[in-house]
Amino acid sequence: MDGQYRNKRKIIKFLTDWYQEAIKIESWDIVDHFHLDQINKSFKKTEILFDSAFDIFKMYFDIIDRSKYTILLCFPLVESEIETNVALINCDYIRKEINDFEPPSFYLEPINNYNLEQTLNHSLPINIFGFNDNCFKFYYYEKKDDIDGLYYRSVFIVKK
């Protein structure tokens, strides 16, 4: 897709308004975020979630003050009954495993924010094969639930 959207101005306005409001209320203290489908309901289609979320993620870096803030993009994956072989994770895997009940979400965080650092410290840095851009860092998080025995999984992306 690479950001070719008919309604790009509306998307940028949504991102700018959300960014300004997040700074005003210091949303990182309440772990506030927004989901991709809040921008436009067409972003509910599973087959476009990864590419659309990543395009929006890249647009955000033209809006935010990168000397003070960063954006965390979170892809919740469907739950699994077995641990994930991290070596198998690539863009196609993420596209296939995205949890379409919980669309990708975006978090605005101050640089060196404790919550962001804790999230990433509890996640495994991964290399994504099939992804050509070296400007981004990928992390994988997985936790087994003691009650239902399922593994709850996410992929996080931050800009380097």
C-alpha positions, 0 to 999 in steps of 0.5 A, spaced: 500 500 500 505 504 501 500 510 504 496 511 497 490 513 501 484 517 498 482 520 505 490 521 507 488 528 509 483 525 514 487 520 516 493 526 518 488 530 521 485 524 526 493 523 527 494 530 529 488 531 533 490 524 537 497 526 538 495 533 541 490 530 545 495 525 548 500 530 550 495 535 553 492 529 557 499 525 558 496 519 555 502 515 557 500 515 564 493 512 563 496 507 557 491 510 552 491 508 545 487 508 539 485 502 534 486 502 527 479 501 525 478 508 529 481 512 523 476 509 518 472 503 519 475 500 512 481 498 516 477 492 519 478 488 513 483 482 516 487 482 509 489 489 510 490 490 517 498 489 517 500 494 511 495 499 513 497 499 520 504 500 518 503 505 513 499 509 518 505 508 523 510 511 518 505 517 517 505 518 524 513 520 524 512 526 520 507 529 525 510 527 532 516 531 535 521 525 535 526 528 540 520 528 545 516 522 543 515 515 539 510 511 537 509 504 539 505 499 534 502 493 537 499 487 533 495 483 537 496 476 535 491 470 535 491 466 542 495 459 541 495 453 544 503 452 543 509 456 544 511 460 538 517 458 534 520 465 534 524 464 528 518 463 523 515 470 525 515 474 518 511 479 515 506 474 512 506 470 519 504 477 522 499 478 517 496 471 518 496 471 525 493 478 527 487 478 531 481 481 528 477 482 534 482 487 536 485 491 531 492 493 531 493 499 536 498 505 537 501 508 543 504 515 544 510 515 549 515 520 551 522 518 549 525 513 555 518 512 558 518 507 564 512 503 561 515 503 554 521 500 556 518 495 561 514 493 555 520 492 551 524 489 556 519 483 557 519 482 550 524 478 545 527 483 540 526 479 533 528 480 526 523 480 521 525 477 514 521 479 508 521 486 511 526 491 508 526 497 512 532 497 517 529 503 521 524 499 525 525 494 531 520 489 532 519 485 539 515 479 540 511 478 547 508 471 549 505 470 556 501 463 557 495 464 561 495 460 568 487 459 567 486 457 560 493 455 558 493 459 552 499 463 549 497 470 549 501 474 543 503 480 540 508 483 536 511 491 537 514 495 533 518 502 534 522 506 530 530 506 531 
